């Protein structure tokens, strides 16, 4: 039985099938027309934007608007010379502007110099805040008013001996107040590059010190009154041991003093560099 003859494939068959599918397609494909600025016909790019303003999907086109910002509405920032000086540094990296820490004193007073050894660098000394004298001064003022009134009352009642006793008591209280003022004057908190010290006492001198290398924790406390009057209490801890110099009350400018001590503990090279720069500036001023 002979096989039926096979017809050769028609080379135009695929094109005919695509034409038939296009005729039966019920949803025409929208034609996207880019009427906005785009690439030019030439070999170079056009002056406008490379993308058209239309999204190409039949939506309503929105005109492009350009908003100009008025420079007068945003005036330039006014920076003072002092603020600029605070951002400037010299060749060594030290700030040229105002320092957060006050300048160091040049020489110790004779009261403090006797307690420093030759290789020790003096950093400063501070008396306690005047609030340290508040209790003695209040007692003196109250005693003056009370004993003064009592003396006048007893003098009118012809009690001369009692009046004399009241005057003696008042003189004793005033002597005690004067003693407290003198003790406050000779009481000093001292900082060097190696230790902190507290020296106090008039007849019996007491010197307490703590090396900076042994300070494990340091803090200062300020009550609301201390914040108003700018004084505080320093607490120093050293290796968990009981120390003679642990709590120092009524120190003035606690924030400045705290920065001074911390800088001496952690950045001694910066302190030495600042002192050397100040010394060179002083020599230059003397030479000029």
QUIJOGI-V147327 format. One record per pair of residues at least 12 apart in sequence whose C-alpha atoms are under 10 Angstrom apart, sorted by the first residue. I is the first residue (numbers start at 1). J is the second residue. D is the distance in Angstrom with one decimal. If there is no record, write none. Layout:
I&J&D / I&J&D
This chain:
30&56&9.3 / 30&57&7.8 / 30&58&8.2 / 31&56&8.4 / 31&57&8.6 / 31&58&9.0 / 32&54&9.5 / 32&55&8.9 / 32&56&5.2 / 32&57&6.7 / 32&58&7.9 / 33&52&9.9 / 33&54&8.7 / 33&55&9.5 / 33&56&6.4 / 33&57&9.0 / 33&58&9.3 / 34&51&9.0 / 34&52&6.3 / 34&53&8.3 / 34&54&6.7 / 34&55&8.3 / 34&56&6.6 / 35&52&7.1 / 35&53&8.2 / 35&54&7.5 / 35&56&9.3 / 36&48&9.2 / 36&49&8.9 / 36&50&9.2 / 36&51&7.5 / 36&52&4.3 / 36&53&5.5 / 36&54&6.6 / 36&55&9.8 / 36&61&10.0 / 37&49&6.1 / 37&50&6.6 / 37&51&6.6 / 37&52&5.2 / 37&53&7.5 / 37&54&9.7 / 38&50&4.5 / 38&51&5.5 / 38&52&5.8 / 38&53&9.3 / 39&51&8.2 / 39&52&9.4 / 81&97&9.9 / 82&97&7.3 / 82&98&8.3 / 83&97&8.1 / 83&98&9.5 / 84&96&9.7 / 84&97&8.1 / 85&97&4.7 / 85&98&7.8 / 86&98&6.3 / 86&99&8.4 / 92&273&8.8 / 94&270&8.3 / 94&273&8.5 / 94&274&7.7 / 94&277&9.4 / 95&274&9.8 / 100&255&9.8 / 100&256&7.6 / 100&259&8.3 / 100&260&9.5 / 101&255&9.2 / 101&256&5.9 / 101&257&8.1 / 101&258&9.5 / 101&259&6.8 / 101&260&6.5 / 101&263&9.3 / 102&256&7.2 / 102&257&9.0 / 102&259&9.7 / 102&260&8.4 / 103&123&9.5 / 103&124&9.4 / 103&260&9.9 / 103&274&9.4 / 103&275&9.0 / 103&278&9.3 / 104&122&8.8 / 104&123&6.0 / 104&124&6.3 / 104&125&9.6 / 104&260&9.2 / 104&271&9.5 / 104&274&9.7 / 104&275&8.1 / 104&278&9.9 / 105&122&8.1 / 105&123&6.6 / 105&124&5.7 / 105&125&8.2 / 106&122&8.1 / 106&123&8.1 / 106&124&8.3 / 106&275&9.6 / 106&279&10.0 / 107&121&9.9 / 107&122&7.3 / 107&123&8.7 / 107&124&8.3 / 107&125&9.9 / 108&122&6.9 / 108&123&8.5 / 108&124&7.2 / 108&125&7.5 / 108&190&9.3 / 109&124&9.7 / 109&125&8.6 / 111&186&7.9 / 111&187&9.8 / 111&188&9.0 / 111&199&9.1 / 112&124&9.8 / 112&125&8.1 / 112&186&9.7 / 112&188&8.1 / 112&189&9.5 / 112&190&7.8 / 112&197&9.8 / 112&198&9.9 / 112&199&8.1 / 115&190&9.9 / 115&197&9.3 / 115&199&9.1 / 115&207&8.6 / 116&190&9.9 / 116&192&8.6 / 119&193&9.8 / 119&194&9.8 / 120&192&6.7 / 120&193&6.6 / 120&194&6.9 / 120&195&9.1 / 121&191&8.9 / 121&192&5.5 / 121&193&5.4 / 121&194&7.7 / 121&195&9.8 / 121&272&9.7 / 122&190&8.4 / 122&191&6.7 / 122&192&4.6 / 122&193&6.7 / 122&194&9.1 / 122&195&9.8 / 123&190&7.7 / 123&191&5.4 / 123&192&4.8 / 123&193&6.8 / 123&194&9.8 / 123&196&9.9 / 123&260&8.7 / 123&261&9.3 / 123&264&8.9 / 123&271&9.4 / 124&188&9.9 / 124&189&8.4 / 124&190&6.0 / 124&191&5.4 / 124&192&7.0 / 124&193&10.0 / 124&196&10.0 / 124&257&9.6 / 124&260&9.3 / 125&187&9.9 / 125&188&6.3 / 125&189&5.5 / 125&190&4.4 / 125&191&6.3 / 125&192&9.0 / 125&196&9.7 / 125&197&9.3 / 125&198&9.4 / 126&187&8.5 / 126&188&5.5 / 126&189&5.1 / 126&190&6.6 / 126&191&8.9 / 126&198&9.6 / 126&251&7.6 / 126&252&7.6 / 126&253&9.6 / 126&257&9.2 / 127&184&7.4 / 127&185&6.8 / 127&186&7.8 / 127&187&6.1 / 127&188&4.9 / 127&189&6.4 / 127&190&9.1 / 127&198&9.9 / 127&250&9.1 / 127&251&7.2 / 127&252&7.7 / 128&184&7.0 / 128&185&8.3 / 128&186&9.7 / 128&187&7.1 / 128&188&7.0 / 128&189&7.7 / 128&231&8.6 / 128&232&9.7 / 128&248&9.1 / 128&249&7.7 / 128&250&5.5 / 128&251&4.8 / 128&252&6.2 / 128&253&9.9 / 129&184&9.0 / 129&226&9.9 / 129&229&9.0 / 129&230&8.5 / 129&231&6.4 / 129&232&8.8 / 129&249&8.9 / 129&250&5.3 / 129&251&5.5 / 129&252&5.1 / 129&253&8.7 / 130&181&9.5 / 130&184&8.5 / 130&185&9.8 / 130&229&9.6 / 130&231&9.3 / 130&250&8.1 / 130&251&9.2 / 130&252&8.6 / 131&225&9.9 / 131&226&9.1 / 131&229&8.4 / 131&231&8.4 / 131&250&7.0 / 131&251&9.5 / 131&252&9.5 / 132&180&9.5 / 132&181&9.3 / 132&184&7.7 / 132&231&9.8 / 132&249&8.2 / 132&250&6.1 / 132&251&8.9 / 133&177&8.8 / 133&180&7.3 / 133&181&6.9 / 133&183&9.9 / 133&184&7.5 / 133&250&9.8 / 135&177&9.3 / 135&180&9.8 / 136&173&9.1 / 136&174&9.2 / 136&176&8.0 / 136&177&5.5 / 136&178&8.8 / 136&179&9.5 / 136&180&7.0 / 136&181&8.3 / 137&174&9.3 / 137&177&6.7 / 137&178&9.3 / 137&180&9.1 / 137&181&8.9 / 138&177&9.5 / 139&173&8.0 / 139&174&9.1 / 139&176&9.9 / 139&177&8.1 / 140&170&8.4 / 140&171&9.9 / 140&173&6.5 / 140&174&6.1 / 140&175&9.5 / 140&176&8.7 / 140&177&6.5 / 140&178&9.5 / 141&173&9.9 / 141&174&9.3 / 141&177&10.0 / 143&166&9.9 / 143&169&8.9 / 143&170&6.5 / 143&171&9.8 / 143&173&7.4 / 143&174&8.6 / 144&167&9.6 / 144&170&6.8 / 144&171&9.5 / 144&173&9.0 / 144&174&8.7 / 145&170&9.9 / 146&166&9.7 / 146&170&9.4 / 147&163&8.9 / 147&165&9.9 / 147&166&6.1 / 147&167&7.3 / 147&168&9.9 / 147&169&8.2 / 147&170&6.6 / 148&163&9.4 / 148&166&8.2 / 148&167&8.1 / 148&170&8.5 / 150&162&9.4 / 150&163&7.7 / 150&166&7.6 / 150&167&9.7 / 151&163&5.0 / 151&164&8.1 / 151&165&9.1 / 151&166&6.4 / 151&167&7.4 / 154&166&9.5 / 179&202&8.8 / 180&202&9.9 / 182&201&9.1 / 182&202&7.6 / 183&200&7.0 / 183&201&6.0 / 183&202&6.0 / 183&203&9.5 / 184&200&8.0 / 184&201&8.7 / 184&202&9.5 / 185&200&8.9 / 185&201&9.6 / 185&202&9.5 / 186&199&7.6 / 186&200&5.9 / 186&201&6.9 / 186&202&7.0 / 186&205&9.6 / 187&199&5.7 / 187&200&4.2 / 187&201&6.9 / 187&202&8.8 / 187&205&9.7 / 187&206&9.6 / 188&200&6.5 / 188&201&9.9 / 188&207&9.8 / 188&251&9.6 / 189&208&9.7 / 189&209&9.7 / 189&248&8.5 / 189&251&8.2 / 190&209&9.0 / 191&209&9.7 / 191&212&9.5 / 191&257&9.5 / 191&260&8.8 / 191&261&7.5 / 191&264&9.0 / 192&211&9.5 / 192&212&8.9 / 192&261&9.0 / 192&264&8.3 / 193&211&9.2 / 193&212&7.9 / 193&261&9.1 / 193&264&6.3 / 193&265&8.1 / 193&268&7.5 / 193&271&9.3 / 193&272&9.7 / 194&210&8.8 / 194&211&5.9 / 194&212&5.7 / 194&213&7.6 / 194&264&8.5 / 194&265&8.7 / 194&268&10.0 / 195&209&6.7 / 195&210&5.5 / 195&211&4.1 / 195&212&4.9 / 195&213&8.0 / 195&214&9.1 / 195&215&9.3 / 195&261&9.6 / 195&264&9.6 / 195&265&9.5 / 196&208&8.4 / 196&209&5.5 / 196&210&5.5 / 196&211&6.5 / 196&212&6.9 / 196&215&9.8 / 196&236&10.0 / 196&245&8.7 / 196&261&8.6 / 197&209&4.1 / 197&210&6.6 / 197&211&8.8 / 197&245&7.6 / 198&210&9.3 / 198&244&9.6 / 198&245&7.4 / 198&248&8.3 / 207&244&9.3 / 207&245&9.3 / 208&243&8.9 / 208&244&6.0 / 208&245&5.7 / 208&246&9.5 / 209&243&8.9 / 209&244&7.5 / 209&245&6.1 / 209&246&9.5 / 210&236&8.8 / 210&237&9.5 / 210&238&8.2 / 210&243&8.1 / 210&244&8.4 / 210&245&6.6 / 210&246&8.8 / 211&238&9.1 / 212&238&9.2 / 212&261&8.7 / 212&262&9.5 / 212&264&8.4 / 212&265&6.4 / 212&266&9.9 / 213&238&9.1 / 213&265&7.5 / 213&266&10.0 / 214&236&9.9 / 214&237&8.5 / 214&238&5.5 / 214&239&6.9 / 215&236&6.8 / 215&237&5.9 / 215&238&4.7 / 215&239&7.3 / 215&240&9.9 / 215&265&8.8 / 216&236&7.9 / 216&237&5.7 / 216&238&5.1 / 216&239&6.1 / 216&240&8.4 / 217&235&8.2 / 217&236&6.0 / 217&237&4.9 / 217&238&6.8 / 217&239&8.7 / 217&240&9.7 / 218&234&7.3 / 218&235&5.7 / 218&236&4.6 / 218&237&6.2 / 218&238&8.9 / 218&246&9.4 / 218&247&10.0 / 218&258&8.6 / 218&261&9.3 / 218&262&8.8 / 219&233&8.4 / 219&234&5.9 / 219&235&5.4 / 219&236&6.8 / 219&237&8.9 / 219&247&9.8 / 219&254&9.8 / 219&258&7.9 / 220&232&6.3 / 220&233&5.3 / 220&234&4.3 / 220&235&6.0 / 220&236&8.7 / 220&247&9.3 / 220&248&9.2 / 220&249&9.4 / 220&251&9.5 / 220&254&7.0 / 220&255&8.3 / 220&257&9.7 / 220&258&7.6 / 221&233&5.2 / 221&234&6.6 / 221&235&8.1 / 221&249&9.3 / 221&250&9.9 / 221&254&8.5 / 221&255&10.0 / 222&234&9.2 / 222&250&9.4 / 222&254&8.4 / 222&255&9.9 / 226&250&8.3 / 226&251&9.7 / 226&252&9.2 / 226&253&9.8 / 226&254&9.5 / 227&253&9.6 / 227&254&9.5 / 229&252&8.7 / 229&253&9.2 / 230&250&9.3 / 230&251&8.7 / 230&252&6.2 / 230&253&5.6 / 230&254&7.2 / 230&255&8.8 / 231&249&8.6 / 231&250&5.6 / 231&251&5.4 / 231&252&4.4 / 231&253&5.6 / 231&254&5.9 / 231&255&8.9 / 232&248&8.7 / 232&249&6.5 / 232&250&5.2 / 232&251&5.5 / 232&252&6.7 / 232&253&7.6 / 232&254&5.6 / 232&255&8.7 / 233&247&6.9 / 233&248&5.6 / 233&249&4.3 / 233&250&5.6 / 233&251&6.2 / 233&252&9.0 / 233&254&7.7 / 234&246&7.9 / 234&247&5.7 / 234&248&5.1 / 234&249&6.4 / 234&250&8.3 / 234&251&7.5 / 234&254&7.9 / 234&257&9.6 / 234&258&8.6 / 235&247&4.6 / 235&248&6.6 / 235&249&8.6 / 236&248&8.5
